């Protein structure tokens, strides 16, 4: 996962069952740092969407982009099901990748 080019689709959440964001990147660690530090202006920084709750690696960026576009069209319930199948407790998976825990915003 530490390669410079590693196509990933990922889902961020503000908190459990909170605001969701679907993204694609070739460098998940760098992108997570940008989201968590508020370095990317727009939706994720405006809504505090910084917790990695799901991600999926792909063989090529083309496949990753296609998957991201499909997931973006899904309804919210399908996205929540995708997260909860792999991460039922909505843990911040970025902690497993070496990031510090984020302060709790809300407990559900």
MODELLER restraints for C-alpha pairs under 7 A, 6 or more apart:
rsr = mdl.restraints
at = mdl.atoms
rsr.add(forms.Gaussian(group=physical.xy_distance, feature=features.Distance(at['CA:4:A'], at['CA:27:A']), mean=5.85, stdev=0.5))
rsr.add(forms.Gaussian(group=physical.xy_distance, feature=features.Distance(at['CA:5:A'], at['CA:26:A']), mean=4.86, stdev=0.5))
rsr.add(forms.Gaussian(group=physical.xy_distance, feature=features.Distance(at['CA:5:A'], at['CA:27:A']), mean=5.94, stdev=0.5))
rsr.add(forms.Gaussian(group=physical.xy_distance, feature=features.Distance(at['CA:6:A'], at['CA:26:A']), mean=4.71, stdev=0.5))
rsr.add(forms.Gaussian(group=physical.xy_distance, feature=features.Distance(at['CA:6:A'], at['CA:27:A']), mean=5.85, stdev=0.5))
rsr.add(forms.Gaussian(group=physical.xy_distance, feature=features.Distance(at['CA:7:A'], at['CA:25:A']), mean=5.73, stdev=0.5))
rsr.add(forms.Gaussian(group=physical.xy_distance, feature=features.Distance(at['CA:7:A'], at['CA:26:A']), mean=4.27, stdev=0.5))
rsr.add(forms.Gaussian(group=physical.xy_distance, feature=features.Distance(at['CA:7:A'], at['CA:57:A']), mean=5.89, stdev=0.5))
rsr.add(forms.Gaussian(group=physical.xy_distance, feature=features.Distance(at['CA:7:A'], at['CA:58:A']), mean=5.36, stdev=0.5))
rsr.add(forms.Gaussian(group=physical.xy_distance, feature=features.Distance(at['CA:7:A'], at['CA:59:A']), mean=6.82, stdev=0.5))
rsr.add(forms.Gaussian(group=physical.xy_distance, feature=features.Distance(at['CA:7:A'], at['CA:60:A']), mean=6.03, stdev=0.5))
rsr.add(forms.Gaussian(group=physical.xy_distance, feature=features.Distance(at['CA:7:A'], at['CA:61:A']), mean=5.11, stdev=0.5))
rsr.add(forms.Gaussian(group=physical.xy_distance, feature=features.Distance(at['CA:7:A'], at['CA:64:A']), mean=6.02, stdev=0.5))
rsr.add(forms.Gaussian(group=physical.xy_distance, feature=features.Distance(at['CA:8:A'], at['CA:24:A']), mean=5.61, stdev=0.5))
rsr.add(forms.Gaussian(group=physical.xy_distance, feature=features.Distance(at['CA:8:A'], at['CA:25:A']), mean=5.44, stdev=0.5))
rsr.add(forms.Gaussian(group=physical.xy_distance, feature=features.Distance(at['CA:8:A'], at['CA:26:A']), mean=6.17, stdev=0.5))
rsr.add(forms.Gaussian(group=physical.xy_distance, feature=features.Distance(at['CA:8:A'], at['CA:28:A']), mean=6.72, stdev=0.5))
rsr.add(forms.Gaussian(group=physical.xy_distance, feature=features.Distance(at['CA:8:A'], at['CA:55:A']), mean=6.62, stdev=0.5))
rsr.add(forms.Gaussian(group=physical.xy_distance, feature=features.Distance(at['CA:8:A'], at['CA:56:A']), mean=5.47, stdev=0.5))
rsr.add(forms.Gaussian(group=physical.xy_distance, feature=features.Distance(at['CA:8:A'], at['CA:57:A']), mean=4.48, stdev=0.5))
rsr.add(forms.Gaussian(group=physical.xy_distance, feature=features.Distance(at['CA:8:A'], at['CA:58:A']), mean=5.88, stdev=0.5))
rsr.add(forms.Gaussian(group=physical.xy_distance, feature=features.Distance(at['CA:8:A'], at['CA:64:A']), mean=6.03, stdev=0.5))
rsr.add(forms.Gaussian(group=physical.xy_distance, feature=features.Distance(at['CA:9:A'], at['CA:23:A']), mean=5.74, stdev=0.5))
rsr.add(forms.Gaussian(group=physical.xy_distance, feature=features.Distance(at['CA:9:A'], at['CA:24:A']), mean=4.44, stdev=0.5))
rsr.add(forms.Gaussian(group=physical.xy_distance, feature=features.Distance(at['CA:9:A'], at['CA:25:A']), mean=6.67, stdev=0.5))
rsr.add(forms.Gaussian(group=physical.xy_distance, feature=features.Distance(at['CA:9:A'], at['CA:55:A']), mean=5.56, stdev=0.5))
rsr.add(forms.Gaussian(group=physical.xy_distance, feature=features.Distance(at['CA:9:A'], at['CA:56:A']), mean=5.32, stdev=0.5))
rsr.add(forms.Gaussian(group=physical.xy_distance, feature=features.Distance(at['CA:9:A'], at['CA:57:A']), mean=6.61, stdev=0.5))
rsr.add(forms.Gaussian(group=physical.xy_distance, feature=features.Distance(at['CA:9:A'], at['CA:64:A']), mean=5.86, stdev=0.5))
rsr.add(forms.Gaussian(group=physical.xy_distance, feature=features.Distance(at['CA:9:A'], at['CA:68:A']), mean=5.94, stdev=0.5))
rsr.add(forms.Gaussian(group=physical.xy_distance, feature=features.Distance(at['CA:10:A'], at['CA:22:A']), mean=5.80, stdev=0.5))
rsr.add(forms.Gaussian(group=physical.xy_distance, feature=features.Distance(at['CA:10:A'], at['CA:23:A']), mean=5.34, stdev=0.5))
rsr.add(forms.Gaussian(group=physical.xy_distance, feature=features.Distance(at['CA:10:A'], at['CA:24:A']), mean=6.22, stdev=0.5))
rsr.add(forms.Gaussian(group=physical.xy_distance, feature=features.Distance(at['CA:10:A'], at['CA:54:A']), mean=5.60, stdev=0.5))
rsr.add(forms.Gaussian(group=physical.xy_distance, feature=features.Distance(at['CA:10:A'], at['CA:55:A']), mean=4.05, stdev=0.5))
rsr.add(forms.Gaussian(group=physical.xy_distance, feature=features.Distance(at['CA:10:A'], at['CA:56:A']), mean=6.37, stdev=0.5))
rsr.add(forms.Gaussian(group=physical.xy_distance, feature=features.Distance(at['CA:11:A'], at['CA:20:A']), mean=6.75, stdev=0.5))
rsr.add(forms.Gaussian(group=physical.xy_distance, feature=features.Distance(at['CA:11:A'], at['CA:21:A']), mean=5.53, stdev=0.5))
rsr.add(forms.Gaussian(group=physical.xy_distance, feature=features.Distance(at['CA:11:A'], at['CA:22:A']), mean=4.67, stdev=0.5))
rsr.add(forms.Gaussian(group=physical.xy_distance, feature=features.Distance(at['CA:11:A'], at['CA:23:A']), mean=6.43, stdev=0.5))
rsr.add(forms.Gaussian(group=physical.xy_distance, feature=features.Distance(at['CA:11:A'], at['CA:52:A']), mean=6.08, stdev=0.5))
rsr.add(forms.Gaussian(group=physical.xy_distance, feature=features.Distance(at['CA:11:A'], at['CA:53:A']), mean=5.83, stdev=0.5))
rsr.add(forms.Gaussian(group=physical.xy_distance, feature=features.Distance(at['CA:11:A'], at['CA:54:A']), mean=5.12, stdev=0.5))
rsr.add(forms.Gaussian(group=physical.xy_distance, feature=features.Distance(at['CA:11:A'], at['CA:55:A']), mean=6.21, stdev=0.5))
rsr.add(forms.Gaussian(group=physical.xy_distance, feature=features.Distance(at['CA:12:A'], at['CA:20:A']), mean=5.69, stdev=0.5))
rsr.add(forms.Gaussian(group=physical.xy_distance, feature=features.Distance(at['CA:12:A'], at['CA:21:A']), mean=5.11, stdev=0.5))
rsr.add(forms.Gaussian(group=physical.xy_distance, feature=features.Distance(at['CA:12:A'], at['CA:22:A']), mean=6.62, stdev=0.5))
rsr.add(forms.Gaussian(group=physical.xy_distance, feature=features.Distance(at['CA:12:A'], at['CA:49:A']), mean=5.96, stdev=0.5))
rsr.add(forms.Gaussian(group=physical.xy_distance, feature=features.Distance(at['CA:12:A'], at['CA:50:A']), mean=5.84, stdev=0.5))
rsr.add(forms.Gaussian(group=physical.xy_distance, feature=features.Distance(at['CA:12:A'], at['CA:51:A']), mean=5.09, stdev=0.5))
rsr.add(forms.Gaussian(group=physical.xy_distance, feature=features.Distance(at['CA:12:A'], at['CA:52:A']), mean=4.56, stdev=0.5))
rsr.add(forms.Gaussian(group=physical.xy_distance, feature=features.Distance(at['CA:12:A'], at['CA:53:A']), mean=5.63, stdev=0.5))
rsr.add(forms.Gaussian(group=physical.xy_distance, feature=features.Distance(at['CA:13:A'], at['CA:19:A']), mean=5.47, stdev=0.5))
rsr.add(forms.Gaussian(group=physical.xy_distance, feature=features.Distance(at['CA:13:A'], at['CA:20:A']), mean=4.58, stdev=0.5))
rsr.add(forms.Gaussian(group=physical.xy_distance, feature=features.Distance(at['CA:13:A'], at['CA:21:A']), mean=6.41, stdev=0.5))
rsr.add(forms.Gaussian(group=physical.xy_distance, feature=features.Distance(at['CA:13:A'], at['CA:49:A']), mean=5.00, stdev=0.5))
rsr.add(forms.Gaussian(group=physical.xy_distance, feature=features.Distance(at['CA:13:A'], at['CA:50:A']), mean=6.17, stdev=0.5))
rsr.add(forms.Gaussian(group=physical.xy_distance, feature=features.Distance(at['CA:13:A'], at['CA:51:A']), mean=5.19, stdev=0.5))
rsr.add(forms.Gaussian(group=physical.xy_distance, feature=features.Distance(at['CA:13:A'], at['CA:52:A']), mean=6.63, stdev=0.5))
rsr.add(forms.Gaussian(group=physical.xy_distance, feature=features.Distance(at['CA:13:A'], at['CA:53:A']), mean=6.56, stdev=0.5))
rsr.add(forms.Gaussian(group=physical.xy_distance, feature=features.Distance(at['CA:14:A'], at['CA:20:A']), mean=6.80, stdev=0.5))
rsr.add(forms.Gaussian(group=physical.xy_distance, feature=features.Distance(at['CA:14:A'], at['CA:48:A']), mean=5.51, stdev=0.5))
rsr.add(forms.Gaussian(group=physical.xy_distance, feature=features.Distance(at['CA:14:A'], at['CA:49:A']), mean=4.05, stdev=0.5))
rsr.add(forms.Gaussian(group=physical.xy_distance, feature=features.Distance(at['CA:14:A'], at['CA:50:A']), mean=5.97, stdev=0.5))
rsr.add(forms.Gaussian(group=physical.xy_distance, feature=features.Distance(at['CA:14:A'], at['CA:51:A']), mean=6.19, stdev=0.5))
rsr.add(forms.Gaussian(group=physical.xy_distance, feature=features.Distance(at['CA:15:A'], at['CA:106:A']), mean=6.71, stdev=0.5))
rsr.add(forms.Gaussian(group=physical.xy_distance, feature=features.Distance(at['CA:16:A'], at['CA:90:A']), mean=5.85, stdev=0.5))
rsr.add(forms.Gaussian(group=physical.xy_distance, feature=features.Distance(at['CA:16:A'], at['CA:108:A']), mean=6.63, stdev=0.5))
rsr.add(forms.Gaussian(group=physical.xy_distance, feature=features.Distance(at['CA:19:A'], at['CA:49:A']), mean=6.65, stdev=0.5))
rsr.add(forms.Gaussian(group=physical.xy_distance, feature=features.Distance(at['CA:20:A'], at['CA:49:A']), mean=6.91, stdev=0.5))
rsr.add(forms.Gaussian(group=physical.xy_distance, feature=features.Distance(at['CA:22:A'], at['CA:68:A']), mean=6.71, stdev=0.5))
rsr.add(forms.Gaussian(group=physical.xy_distance, feature=features.Distance(at['CA:22:A'], at['CA:72:A']), mean=6.40, stdev=0.5))
rsr.add(forms.Gaussian(group=physical.xy_distance, feature=features.Distance(at['CA:23:A'], at['CA:68:A']), mean=6.49, stdev=0.5))
rsr.add(forms.Gaussian(group=physical.xy_distance, feature=features.Distance(at['CA:24:A'], at['CA:64:A']), mean=6.63, stdev=0.5))
rsr.add(forms.Gaussian(group=physical.xy_distance, feature=features.Distance(at['CA:24:A'], at['CA:65:A']), mean=6.44, stdev=0.5))
rsr.add(forms.Gaussian(group=physical.xy_distance, feature=features.Distance(at['CA:24:A'], at['CA:68:A']), mean=6.36, stdev=0.5))
rsr.add(forms.Gaussian(group=physical.xy_distance, feature=features.Distance(at['CA:25:A'], at['CA:31:A']), mean=6.94, stdev=0.5))
rsr.add(forms.Gaussian(group=physical.xy_distance, feature=features.Distance(at['CA:34:A'], at['CA:40:A']), mean=5.95, stdev=0.5))
rsr.add(forms.Gaussian(group=physical.xy_distance, feature=features.Distance(at['CA:35:A'], at['CA:44:A']), mean=6.84, stdev=0.5))
rsr.add(forms.Gaussian(group=physical.xy_distance, feature=features.Distance(at['CA:35:A'], at['CA:50:A']), mean=5.79, stdev=0.5))
rsr.add(forms.Gaussian(group=physical.xy_distance, feature=features.Distance(at['CA:36:A'], at['CA:50:A']), mean=5.21, stdev=0.5))
rsr.add(forms.Gaussian(group=physical.xy_distance, feature=features.Distance(at['CA:38:A'], at['CA:45:A']), mean=5.25, stdev=0.5))
rsr.add(forms.Gaussian(group=physical.xy_distance, feature=features.Distance(at['CA:44:A'], at['CA:50:A']), mean=6.81, stdev=0.5))
rsr.add(forms.Gaussian(group=physical.xy_distance, feature=features.Distance(at['CA:51:A'], at['CA:92:A']), mean=5.22, stdev=0.5))
rsr.add(forms.Gaussian(group=physical.xy_distance, feature=features.Distance(at['CA:52:A'], at['CA:92:A']), mean=5.19, stdev=0.5))
rsr.add(forms.Gaussian(group=physical.xy_distance, feature=features.Distance(at['CA:52:A'], at['CA:93:A']), mean=5.31, stdev=0.5))
rsr.add(forms.Gaussian(group=physical.xy_distance, feature=features.Distance(at['CA:52:A'], at['CA:94:A']), mean=5.63, stdev=0.5))
rsr.add(forms.Gaussian(group=physical.xy_distance, feature=features.Distance(at['CA:53:A'], at['CA:83:A']), mean=6.43, stdev=0.5))
rsr.add(forms.Gaussian(group=physical.xy_distance, feature=features.Distance(at['CA:53:A'], at['CA:87:A']), mean=6.80, stdev=0.5))
rsr.add(forms.Gaussian(group=physical.xy_distance, feature=features.Distance(at['CA:53:A'], at['CA:90:A']), mean=5.72, stdev=0.5))
rsr.add(forms.Gaussian(group=physical.xy_distance, feature=features.Distance(at['CA:53:A'], at['CA:91:A']), mean=6.24, stdev=0.5))
rsr.add(forms.Gaussian(group=physical.xy_distance, feature=features.Distance(at['CA:53:A'], at['CA:92:A']), mean=5.58, stdev=0.5))
rsr.add(forms.Gaussian(group=physical.xy_distance, feature=features.Distance(at['CA:53:A'], at['CA:93:A']), mean=5.79, stdev=0.5))
rsr.add(forms.Gaussian(group=physical.xy_distance, feature=features.Distance(at['CA:54:A'], at['CA:83:A']), mean=5.69, stdev=0.5))
rsr.add(forms.Gaussian(group=physical.xy_distance, feature=features.Distance(at['CA:58:A'], at['CA:64:A']), mean=5.58, stdev=0.5))
rsr.add(forms.Gaussian(group=physical.xy_distance, feature=features.Distance(at['CA:95:A'], at['CA:101:A']), mean=6.03, stdev=0.5))
